[in-house]
Amino acid sequence: MILAADVRNGGVSVGLVSADGQWLAIIRLSAADRSADEWAFLIRSLFAERGISLKGITQGILSSVVPAWTGIFTEVLERFLPQGTACLVVGPGIKTGLRIRTDNPAEVGSDLVCNAVAASTLVQMPCIIIDFSTTLSFTALDSRGDLVGVALAPGLEAAASDLRLRAAQIPQVKLEEPERALGKNTAEAIRAGIMYGWAGLTDRLVEEISREIESAGERPTLVGTGWYAGPPVKTQRSFGLWEPQLALQGLYRIALKNQI
């Protein structure tokens, strides 16, 4: 079995998958400054709550875009591995099967790499992967499945949080589909501005990226992922695939490529 962890600023996802790709369970933990002991206890307890033992794990793999937590989670995953077995960490030197054609491939976040590895096996190329997380990211794969570029913007929750931080009278609002573009109260106004605004941002970037990577008039497939059960904003083009755990799917595939 393989234990995979996707560590981000907004939270941590940990999944246990069998060698043949069957996910036994996936848990999500909120972002917090914890020790390796605390993380290991929480992970073990949450899997045990689902009736799953973490014995028999042969491989651990980590994607982390939070440098301060990378070492801690490497230690955490290695606690569940046979003694002397090192945890794989997605980064330079690891086999991914993905060609990254950017100015500095090492700058591309491991979360985006994992998303791309998964998408390249799940949908037809070219494609645009849109990740609605702390950062709203657009990762483009061309007709050959090469990662050719990325666009980044603040995520929905990050935008709402920044608005509250900079405007004293702005309340905390649940981000959901607005009823109208012109809000009749502060909560409605925030929802309208962020949800319609980010839908427009998404559509414009998809339009511009598509123009750059279209192959023989073939429109890129849209692949969506994030912390939501489905797309959080209404876009003009529909998603060919929505997979909330796309990065974990990629981690599984990278783990297989690096088995000894």
N, C-alpha and C positions, 0 to 999 in steps of 0.2 A: 504494500500500500504506500501511497505517496501523500505526505502532508504538505499543503501549499498555503502560503500566507501572502496576502496583498496588503501592504502597509502604506497608508496615505494620511495626509494631514487631517482628513475628516473622519477617519475610522479605520478599522482593521477587519479584513475578511479572511477567515481561515477555513479551508476545505480539506476533507479527507476523501481520496479517490482511489479506487482499486486500479490495478495494473491495466485492466481492459477498459478503463474510462468511466466506470460507474461511480457517481458521486454518492457517498454514504451519508454525508451531512456537510452543511456549510453554516458557519456561525459568523455573526458580525458583532464586533466589539467597538464601543465608543472610543474616541481618541482621548488618551489620558497619559499622564507621566507616571508610569508604574515600573517597578523593578522586574527583573527576569523571573523571580520567584512568584510575584503576583500574576504576571501574564501567564506563566505555565499553569498555575493553580486555576485561573479562570478558564483557560482553554480546556484543560482536563475535565473540569467540573461541568462545563457546558456540553461537552461531548458525552460525558457519563449520564447527564440528564436525559440525553436522547438514547441511552442504552448502548452507547458505542465506546468500546475500549480502544485506547491508543497504543496498545501493544501490537507488535508485528509490523510496525512501519519500517520500511526499508530505505526510504528516500525522503528528504525534506528539501523544499525549494522556496525561496523568498524573493519577492519584489518589494523594494522599499524606496519611496521617494521622500522619506524623512530621515536624513543622515543621522540624527541623534538617536534614532531607534534601530538603525540597521544592525549594529553590534548586539544590542539587547535581544532582538528577535532571532538573530543567528544563533545565539546561545539558547534561546527558548526552544527553537525547533530541534536543535541538536540534543536536547534532553530527552526527546522522544525517539531518537535514532539509536541504533546499535552503537556501543562504545567504540570510539575512534572513527565514526562515520561523519564526514563533514557535510554541512548544509550547503546546497547550491544557492548562490546569490546572483540574480540576473544583473549582468553588467559586462564590461569589456572582457573578452576572453571566453565567455560562455557560448556554447553552440545554440543558435536559435533558428538557423535556416533562413533568416530574414536578411535581405540586403538593404542596408540603410544608405540612401544616396542623398546625404545632407552635407553641409560644410564641415560639421564636426559630429559624427555619429555618436560619440560618447556623451554629447549633450542631450540626446533624446531620452526622456524619462523611461525607466524600466516598465512603468505601468502602460505607457504607450506602445512599447515594444511587445509586451504580453498581449495587449489588445490586437495588435497587428498580426502576430503569429496565429492567434485564434481565428481572426477574420479571414486570413488568407486560406484557411482550410474549410471554412464554413460557407462562404459566398463566392460568387463569381467576381473576378477582377475586371475592371478597376473598382475600387470602393473608397468610400469616405467613412471613417469611424468617428462618431460623435460621442464623446464621453461627458455626461452631465454630472460631474463631481464637484469638488471644491473649485477646481478649474474647469471651465468649459473648453474642451480640446477637440480639434478636428485633425485627424491623422489621415493622410492620403496615401493610398497604395495604387500604383499604376497597373497597366494591363499585364505586366509580368509579375505582379505581386511585390514589387520593390517599394519600400517606404521612401517617398520622395519629398515629403515636407509636412509641416505641422503648423496649425494656427491656434493661438491660445487667447482666451478671454476669461474674465471673472465668471465663476459659476453663479447659479441662481441664488443659492443661500449666501454666498460670499457677497453678492451685490446687495441683498437685503440687510445683511449684517453691517456692511460699510455704511449704508444709508442710515441705519439706527445710530451708528457711532458718530456720524458727522452732523446729524440733525436731532437735537435734544427731544423734540416733541414727536418723533416718529416712533410708533409702538412696534412691538414684535407681532408679526402677522404670518399666519399659515399661508404658504404659497400654494395656491390652487387656481384652477381656471376661473378667470374673472367673468362676470355676467355682462359687462359692458366696458367700452374703452374709456368712458368718462365716469370715474368713481363718484358716488354720492356721499362718501365718507372717507376718512383717512385710510382705513384698511382696504377698501375697494380701490382707492387711488393707487396704493402701493402695488396691489396685485396687478392692476391694469398696466402700470408702467413697466413692471419687471416682466410679467408673463408675456404680454404682447411685444414688449421691446426686445426680449431675448428670442422670441419666435422670429421676429424680423431679422435680428442679428444672425440667427442660425440660417435662415433662408438665403440671406445675402452671401454669407460665406460659402454655403453649399453651391450657390450659383457661380461664384468666382472660382472656387477650387475645381468644380466640374469642368469649367472652360479650360483650365490648365491641364487636366489629366484625361479628358475624354479621348478615347481611342476609336478611330474610324466611326465617329458619331455615336459610339456606345456610351450611354450615360452611366456614371458610377453608381453602384449599389450603395444605399445608405445603411450603415450598421450602427445601432444605438446601444449604449450601455450607461450605467450609472446606478444611483441608489434608489431608483424608482421602479415600480412594477412595469411601467410603460413610459413612453415619451412624456415628459413633464410639460412640454409646450407643443402647440399645434403648428406643424410645419406644412408647407405647400406640397412637398414630396413625401410620400410614405416611406417608412423604413422597410427594407427587405429583410432585416433581422433585428430583433431587440433581445439582447441577452444581458441581464443585470450582472452576471458573473463572468463577463468576457475575459477579464484579466486572469481569473483563476483557470479558465479553460486554456488560455495561453500558457500559463505556468505548467499545467499538466503536460502539454505537448513539448515544452522545452525540457522538462524533466526526462521525458522519454528519449529525447535526442542526446542527453548527457549521461545516460546509463552506461556503466562500465560492462 
